[in-house]
């Protein structure tokens, strides 16, 4: 399944919130060298109960607006 994410890197507290425009995820990592992308992917994997390897960043590598593919069980 495709998941639209609005990234908020460098936050004090990691959290997530579903909004009309997609899922907003706050992570503590700064947006340097893709570290925030890795942390967001890990958060998505935990939310969906899949291993981290089942989450792939499709677009938005350097943008706040990202699209991830989550390979959920049973697909």
C-alpha positions as CSV (number, residue, x, y, z in Angstrom):
1,X,0.0,0.0,0.0
2,X,1.2,3.5,-0.7
3,X,1.4,6.0,2.2
4,X,1.7,9.7,1.8
5,X,3.8,11.2,4.6
6,X,4.6,14.8,5.7
7,X,8.0,14.6,7.5
8,X,8.8,16.7,10.5
9,X,12.5,16.1,11.2
10,X,14.4,17.3,14.2
11,X,11.4,17.2,16.5
12,X,11.7,17.0,20.3
13,X,9.2,14.2,20.6
14,X,8.6,11.5,18.0
15,X,4.9,11.0,17.2
16,X,2.5,10.6,14.3
17,X,-0.9,12.0,13.4
18,X,-3.3,11.2,10.6
19,X,-4.6,14.3,8.8
20,X,-6.7,15.0,5.7
21,X,-3.5,15.6,3.6
22,X,-1.9,12.3,4.7
23,X,0.1,11.0,7.6
24,X,2.3,13.4,9.5
25,X,5.3,11.9,11.3
26,X,7.6,13.7,13.6
27,X,11.1,12.2,14.2
28,X,14.0,13.4,16.3
29,X,16.7,12.8,13.7
30,X,17.8,15.8,11.6
31,X,17.3,15.6,7.8
32,X,20.9,14.9,7.2
33,X,22.2,12.0,5.0
34,X,18.8,10.4,4.9
35,X,18.7,9.7,8.7
36,X,15.2,11.1,9.1
37,X,14.0,8.9,6.2
38,X,15.3,5.8,7.9
39,X,13.6,6.8,11.2
40,X,10.3,7.5,9.4
41,X,10.5,4.1,7.6
42,X,11.1,2.4,10.9
43,X,8.0,4.2,12.4
44,X,5.9,3.1,9.5
45,X,7.1,-0.5,9.8
46,X,6.1,-0.4,13.5
47,X,2.7,1.1,12.8
48,X,1.9,-1.5,10.3
49,X,3.4,-4.5,12.1
50,X,5.9,-5.3,9.3
51,X,9.7,-5.6,9.3
52,X,11.7,-2.5,8.3
53,X,12.6,-4.2,5.0
54,X,9.0,-4.2,4.0
55,X,9.0,-0.3,3.8
56,X,10.4,1.4,0.8
57,X,10.7,5.2,0.1
58,X,9.4,5.7,-3.4
59,X,9.6,9.5,-3.8
60,X,10.6,12.6,-1.8
61,X,14.1,11.6,-0.7
62,X,15.0,15.2,0.1
63,X,11.5,16.7,0.4
64,X,9.1,17.0,3.4
65,X,6.4,15.3,1.3
66,X,7.2,11.6,0.8
67,X,5.5,8.5,-0.5
68,X,6.4,5.2,1.0
69,X,5.3,1.7,-0.1
70,X,4.5,-0.6,2.8
71,X,4.4,-4.3,1.8
72,X,1.7,-5.5,4.2
73,X,1.3,-9.3,4.8
74,X,-1.2,-11.0,2.5
75,X,-0.3,-8.9,-0.6
